[in-house]
């Protein structure tokens, strides 16, 4: 997670293989990020980034990482984080 002034590293979110569906073990980190953002309105914009390993071709990895990052944005929005404070990007490998 990154805002305009700071980088904040958090645990990675785990997904089902080849999917943008997050695994249950990732719910606590998503909850913690949502609580942090909801409790700190001075953080006005963050980018949720998706990265992949070397499996799959470049187009597949780009699409998968974009979908996964967008999935995390959706999960945060469902927990009350305003969408205009969130953007997502997938970077593939």
N, C-alpha and C positions, 0 to 999 in steps of 0.2 A: 504494500500500500504506500502511496506517495502523495504528499500534498505539495503545494507550491514552494514551501520553505524547507521541508524536512523529508527524509526517507524514514519509513518505519517498516522494519522487517517483522513479519509474523510467520507463524507456522504455515506450511503449505496446506492447501486444501486438496484432499484426495478425491478422486473421481472413479467411477466405474470404468473399467477398461473400454477404451474407444468410445466414451460417452461423456456428455456434459452433466450427467447426474452425479451430484456429490455424494460421497459415502457418509454414512451416519457418524463415523468417527470425526468428521470435519465440522459437524454442527456446533460444537463448543467454540471453535475459533471464529466461525461466522457470527455467532452470538456475541462474542467478545468484541469483534471489530464493529459490529452494529452498535453495541453499547458505548464504545469509545467515541464513535462518530456522533451518536445522538447526544452524548454528554459534552461534546466539544464543538459547538457551532462555529467556532473560529476556524476550524478546518473546513474550508469552503469547496475544495475539489480534491478528489483522489482518483488515481488511475489504478484499476484492477488489471493486472497483467497475467497473461497466460503464456506458459512456455512448455515445450514438449521435449521428449527425448528424441533419439535418432531413428526410432522405428517409424515406418510410414514415409510416404513421399512428401515433398515440401508442401504441395497444395493441401494434402490431407492434414498435415500438422498445423498449417496456418488456420484452416477452417476449424479444426478441433480446439485449438487454443483460443480462438475468438469466441467460439461457442461456450467454452468453459468459463472464460472471463465474464461473458455476458450472463451466464448462469449465476455467478457469484454476485454480480450487480443486482440481479433479480432477487436473490435471497436477502441481500441487505435492504432492498426497497421493501420487501415484505415485512421486514423488521423495523420499519419506520424511518429509514434513512431516505432523505429526499433524493430523487433521481438526478436532479440538476447538480448535485454534489459528487456524482459518480460518473466515471467513464470507464470503458473497458477496451482492452487491446490485446490481440493475440500475436505473438511473435514467432510462433513455430518453434523450430529447434533452437 
